[in-house]
Amino acid sequence: MNSINGADGLIIDEHDNLGVAANQADEIVVLDPTGRVMAKLGDFGGIDRRRRPRGLPVPASLVRHGEFIYVTNLY
C-alpha cells in the first residue's frame, strides 16, 4: 500500500489535481483526480553556503495567491 508520508496541507487546482504537503518526506505530492501520483516536487537538499534551504524542509500548508502557491513549513 502506498501513502503520502506526513500528509498535511492540501490544495486543489483548476483541473481537480490535488497537491499535498508531505511534511515528513519534505515534498509536495501532486495527484490527479484518479489518485495517480503526477509529480513529487521540492525534495529538501540541505542548506547552501549562504544558509538558505535547497528545496522544501517540512512543508505544512499550501495557499494559492494569483499565479503563485505559497508553502509554509514547521520551522
PyMOL commands that place a pseudoatom at each C-alpha (Angstrom):
pseudoatom trace, name=CA, resn=MET, resi=1, chain=A, elem=C, hetatm=0, pos=[0.000, 0.000, 0.000]
pseudoatom trace, name=CA, resn=ASN, resi=2, chain=A, elem=C, hetatm=0, pos=[1.316, 3.456, -0.932]
pseudoatom trace, name=CA, resn=SER, resi=3, chain=A, elem=C, hetatm=0, pos=[0.800, 6.502, 1.233]
pseudoatom trace, name=CA, resn=ILE, resi=4, chain=A, elem=C, hetatm=0, pos=[1.921, 10.113, 1.490]
pseudoatom trace, name=CA, resn=ASN, resi=5, chain=A, elem=C, hetatm=0, pos=[4.434, 10.353, 4.310]
pseudoatom trace, name=CA, resn=GLY, resi=6, chain=A, elem=C, hetatm=0, pos=[3.249, 13.040, 6.754]
pseudoatom trace, name=CA, resn=ALA, resi=7, chain=A, elem=C, hetatm=0, pos=[0.324, 14.356, 4.686]
pseudoatom trace, name=CA, resn=ASP, resi=8, chain=A, elem=C, hetatm=0, pos=[-0.576, 17.832, 5.917]
pseudoatom trace, name=CA, resn=GLY, resi=9, chain=A, elem=C, hetatm=0, pos=[-1.826, 20.814, 3.867]
pseudoatom trace, name=CA, resn=LEU, resi=10, chain=A, elem=C, hetatm=0, pos=[-3.955, 20.318, 0.755]
pseudoatom trace, name=CA, resn=ILE, resi=11, chain=A, elem=C, hetatm=0, pos=[-4.744, 22.382, -2.341]
pseudoatom trace, name=CA, resn=ILE, resi=12, chain=A, elem=C, hetatm=0, pos=[-6.847, 21.622, -5.432]
pseudoatom trace, name=CA, resn=ASP, resi=13, chain=A, elem=C, hetatm=0, pos=[-6.096, 23.179, -8.827]
pseudoatom trace, name=CA, resn=GLU, resi=14, chain=A, elem=C, hetatm=0, pos=[-8.404, 24.093, -11.702]
pseudoatom trace, name=CA, resn=HIS, resi=15, chain=A, elem=C, hetatm=0, pos=[-8.056, 20.560, -13.139]
pseudoatom trace, name=CA, resn=ASP, resi=16, chain=A, elem=C, hetatm=0, pos=[-9.049, 18.910, -9.828]
pseudoatom trace, name=CA, resn=ASN, resi=17, chain=A, elem=C, hetatm=0, pos=[-5.476, 17.766, -9.201]
pseudoatom trace, name=CA, resn=LEU, resi=18, chain=A, elem=C, hetatm=0, pos=[-4.695, 17.534, -5.510]
pseudoatom trace, name=CA, resn=GLY, resi=19, chain=A, elem=C, hetatm=0, pos=[-1.477, 18.938, -4.067]
pseudoatom trace, name=CA, resn=VAL, resi=20, chain=A, elem=C, hetatm=0, pos=[-0.495, 17.509, -0.685]
pseudoatom trace, name=CA, resn=ALA, resi=21, chain=A, elem=C, hetatm=0, pos=[2.244, 18.841, 1.567]
pseudoatom trace, name=CA, resn=ALA, resi=22, chain=A, elem=C, hetatm=0, pos=[4.108, 15.686, 2.626]
pseudoatom trace, name=CA, resn=ASN, resi=23, chain=A, elem=C, hetatm=0, pos=[5.990, 17.166, 5.559]
pseudoatom trace, name=CA, resn=GLN, resi=24, chain=A, elem=C, hetatm=0, pos=[7.821, 14.001, 6.631]
pseudoatom trace, name=CA, resn=ALA, resi=25, chain=A, elem=C, hetatm=0, pos=[9.063, 13.447, 3.067]
pseudoatom trace, name=CA, resn=ASP, resi=26, chain=A, elem=C, hetatm=0, pos=[9.987, 17.146, 2.513]
pseudoatom trace, name=CA, resn=GLU, resi=27, chain=A, elem=C, hetatm=0, pos=[8.000, 17.395, -0.714]
pseudoatom trace, name=CA, resn=ILE, resi=28, chain=A, elem=C, hetatm=0, pos=[4.720, 18.301, -2.375]
pseudoatom trace, name=CA, resn=VAL, resi=29, chain=A, elem=C, hetatm=0, pos=[2.932, 15.324, -3.932]
pseudoatom trace, name=CA, resn=VAL, resi=30, chain=A, elem=C, hetatm=0, pos=[0.521, 16.066, -6.804]
pseudoatom trace, name=CA, resn=LEU, resi=31, chain=A, elem=C, hetatm=0, pos=[-2.257, 13.545, -7.500]
pseudoatom trace, name=CA, resn=ASP, resi=32, chain=A, elem=C, hetatm=0, pos=[-4.613, 13.511, -10.482]
pseudoatom trace, name=CA, resn=PRO, resi=33, chain=A, elem=C, hetatm=0, pos=[-8.378, 13.067, -9.913]
pseudoatom trace, name=CA, resn=THR, resi=34, chain=A, elem=C, hetatm=0, pos=[-7.993, 9.262, -10.069]
pseudoatom trace, name=CA, resn=GLY, resi=35, chain=A, elem=C, hetatm=0, pos=[-5.385, 9.294, -7.276]
pseudoatom trace, name=CA, resn=ARG, resi=36, chain=A, elem=C, hetatm=0, pos=[-2.368, 8.620, -9.501]
pseudoatom trace, name=CA, resn=VAL, resi=37, chain=A, elem=C, hetatm=0, pos=[0.825, 10.449, -8.485]
pseudoatom trace, name=CA, resn=MET, resi=38, chain=A, elem=C, hetatm=0, pos=[1.656, 13.022, -11.158]
pseudoatom trace, name=CA, resn=ALA, resi=39, chain=A, elem=C, hetatm=0, pos=[4.638, 14.703, -9.506]
pseudoatom trace, name=CA, resn=LYS, resi=40, chain=A, elem=C, hetatm=0, pos=[6.771, 14.904, -6.395]
pseudoatom trace, name=CA, resn=LEU, resi=41, chain=A, elem=C, hetatm=0, pos=[8.203, 18.386, -6.011]
pseudoatom trace, name=CA, resn=GLY, resi=42, chain=A, elem=C, hetatm=0, pos=[10.669, 20.137, -3.770]
pseudoatom trace, name=CA, resn=ASP, resi=43, chain=A, elem=C, hetatm=0, pos=[12.762, 17.443, -2.100]
pseudoatom trace, name=CA, resn=PHE, resi=44, chain=A, elem=C, hetatm=0, pos=[14.877, 19.038, 0.632]
pseudoatom trace, name=CA, resn=GLY, resi=45, chain=A, elem=C, hetatm=0, pos=[18.529, 19.093, -0.366]
pseudoatom trace, name=CA, resn=GLY, resi=46, chain=A, elem=C, hetatm=0, pos=[20.133, 20.597, 2.713]
pseudoatom trace, name=CA, resn=ILE, resi=47, chain=A, elem=C, hetatm=0, pos=[21.417, 24.114, 3.340]
pseudoatom trace, name=CA, resn=ASP, resi=48, chain=A, elem=C, hetatm=0, pos=[23.591, 26.044, 0.885]
pseudoatom trace, name=CA, resn=ARG, resi=49, chain=A, elem=C, hetatm=0, pos=[26.691, 28.131, 1.749]
pseudoatom trace, name=CA, resn=ARG, resi=50, chain=A, elem=C, hetatm=0, pos=[24.515, 31.182, 2.409]
pseudoatom trace, name=CA, resn=ARG, resi=51, chain=A, elem=C, hetatm=0, pos=[22.445, 29.151, 4.896]
pseudoatom trace, name=CA, resn=ARG, resi=52, chain=A, elem=C, hetatm=0, pos=[19.400, 29.009, 2.590]
pseudoatom trace, name=CA, resn=PRO, resi=53, chain=A, elem=C, hetatm=0, pos=[17.381, 25.819, 2.236]
pseudoatom trace, name=CA, resn=ARG, resi=54, chain=A, elem=C, hetatm=0, pos=[17.517, 23.858, -1.025]
pseudoatom trace, name=CA, resn=GLY, resi=55, chain=A, elem=C, hetatm=0, pos=[14.012, 22.612, -1.658]
pseudoatom trace, name=CA, resn=LEU, resi=56, chain=A, elem=C, hetatm=0, pos=[11.222, 22.334, 0.910]
pseudoatom trace, name=CA, resn=PRO, resi=57, chain=A, elem=C, hetatm=0, pos=[12.094, 21.486, 4.504]
pseudoatom trace, name=CA, resn=VAL, resi=58, chain=A, elem=C, hetatm=0, pos=[8.975, 20.121, 6.279]
pseudoatom trace, name=CA, resn=PRO, resi=59, chain=A, elem=C, hetatm=0, pos=[6.226, 21.718, 4.111]
pseudoatom trace, name=CA, resn=ALA, resi=60, chain=A, elem=C, hetatm=0, pos=[2.976, 22.172, 6.035]
pseudoatom trace, name=CA, resn=SER, resi=61, chain=A, elem=C, hetatm=0, pos=[0.392, 24.411, 4.329]
pseudoatom trace, name=CA, resn=LEU, resi=62, chain=A, elem=C, hetatm=0, pos=[-0.295, 25.388, 0.718]
pseudoatom trace, name=CA, resn=VAL, resi=63, chain=A, elem=C, hetatm=0, pos=[-2.010, 28.650, -0.260]
pseudoatom trace, name=CA, resn=ARG, resi=64, chain=A, elem=C, hetatm=0, pos=[-2.696, 29.965, -3.764]
pseudoatom trace, name=CA, resn=HIS, resi=65, chain=A, elem=C, hetatm=0, pos=[-2.440, 33.706, -4.438]
pseudoatom trace, name=CA, resn=GLY, resi=66, chain=A, elem=C, hetatm=0, pos=[-2.764, 34.634, -8.099]
pseudoatom trace, name=CA, resn=GLU, resi=67, chain=A, elem=C, hetatm=0, pos=[-0.201, 32.664, -10.101]
pseudoatom trace, name=CA, resn=PHE, resi=68, chain=A, elem=C, hetatm=0, pos=[1.766, 31.638, -7.027]
pseudoatom trace, name=CA, resn=ILE, resi=69, chain=A, elem=C, hetatm=0, pos=[1.476, 28.879, -4.455]
pseudoatom trace, name=CA, resn=TYR, resi=70, chain=A, elem=C, hetatm=0, pos=[2.981, 29.740, -1.089]
pseudoatom trace, name=CA, resn=VAL, resi=71, chain=A, elem=C, hetatm=0, pos=[4.250, 26.950, 1.119]
pseudoatom trace, name=CA, resn=THR, resi=72, chain=A, elem=C, hetatm=0, pos=[4.694, 27.307, 4.872]
pseudoatom trace, name=CA, resn=ASN, resi=73, chain=A, elem=C, hetatm=0, pos=[6.782, 24.971, 6.972]
pseudoatom trace, name=CA, resn=LEU, resi=74, chain=A, elem=C, hetatm=0, pos=[7.011, 23.926, 10.593]
pseudoatom trace, name=CA, resn=TYR, resi=75, chain=A, elem=C, hetatm=0, pos=[10.151, 25.945, 11.425]
for i in range(1, 75): cmd.bond("trace and resi %d" % i, "trace and resi %d" % (i + 1))
show_as sticks, trace
zoom trace
